[in-house]
Amino acid sequence: MAGARGDRAVVLGGSMAGLLAARVLADSYGEVLVVERDDIGGSTTARKGVPQGRHVHGLLARGQQILDELFPDFTDEAVAAGIPTGDLGELRWFFGGRRLSPRATGLVCVSATRPLLESRVRARVAALGNITFLERHDITGLVTDEAGANVTGVRVQGHDAGSTERTLTADLVVDATGRASRTPVWLEELGYGRPEEERIRIDLSYTTRLFRLRDESVLDGDLSINPVTSPTHRRGAFLSRIEDGLVVVSLTGVLGDSAPADLDGFLQWTRTLPVTDIHDAIHDAEPVGDGTVFRYPASVRRRFERLSRFPGHYLVLGDAACSFNPVYGQGMTVSALEALVLRDHLSRGEVDPLAFFRDIDNVIEVPWQFSAGADLGYPEVEGVRTPEWEQSGMYMAKLHTAAAVDGEVTATFMRVAGLVDPPTALMTPQMQERVARGFEQAQPLPA
């Protein structure tokens, strides 16, 4: 059966970006086929293709809103299933060693592990009827028309013994294979240019363990405890209550610093954090499973929108277009925003790839400036530091200090960081006045 735009769309990659792309494509194509190299099925555990899935993940507030738009009652169903939730502004946040004054924002934080969240999205996608999953298949290349002007399908090969390469024809192919995407190589092979790349090397590490608390009152009802890394406090952590009565703790190091995965080393590392809250919560907790380490060398932004030509019927989104430092929790939400851009383009007819890339560039720009700008605060990180960047950095440092005494500053910052409100919300005359006043009121940190 043909849809409004064609018979079949093929999505490369079955993680969050691919799932959300498939969801919007299902409204325009008779069939949507999601090709995935892993065996995903009904799994709610981390899989080989998503090594970061074992670590704390953040779905920003705007991402949560989009999930509810694309999958009605998604959050209500998560709550009914026992997944912990809370208000983003009422979490236990620490910036620069100071706790931000909590304030309700009306923005929901759903505290589920990445694999569980992904599995719930995958179940809703699969229930649509015209979406199917082709698992345990490698993507070996693109297929184009004779002129190489349009992509007409992909070549895939199954993992089963004796499997041979075959071609999947498609009216549209979407690459959502993540930061290891082969699109730049394929473009070069087809005679197109590789996109320019911007890299911000941060050498981040996550070391993560699960625990069962002996006394949950140590959390004082909080959903999470988050002393965030910064140039002045380079070791950070995220503790989140998750499903099944567990907490997940990810310790973060930058510029090659990394917490040990063994229990004793892990607990000792928590003593070096700028606040004692994480150590106080887990020092006598029951460990569940072994520790795991994930390393993230650099944020990468591929500037497809700057290319002069690009094959038709082919798009790139998610981490394949821009991979963000995961400590800021932006990746899944940006993928969700890009899915809305895709839906908008589909509603207007055949999608022009370069026009699509220009529009997702607008989506990427704000979170990229937020995360890349923060990472440039480390003197060792290479990158261009403009006078505007310096002014912004000084203002944000004052804002975080002011938020320690003014919950309204906290709430506004969380709405901007959650990609719900624009950055200009932090720069109104009223907010600048609150920041100046709060900065003056804040007590100096102990030496």
Order of alpha helices (4+ residues) and beta strands (2+ residues): beta-alpha-beta-alpha-alpha-beta-beta-beta-beta-alpha-beta-beta-beta-beta-beta-alpha-beta-beta-beta-beta-alpha-alpha-beta-beta-beta-alpha-alpha-alpha-alpha-alpha
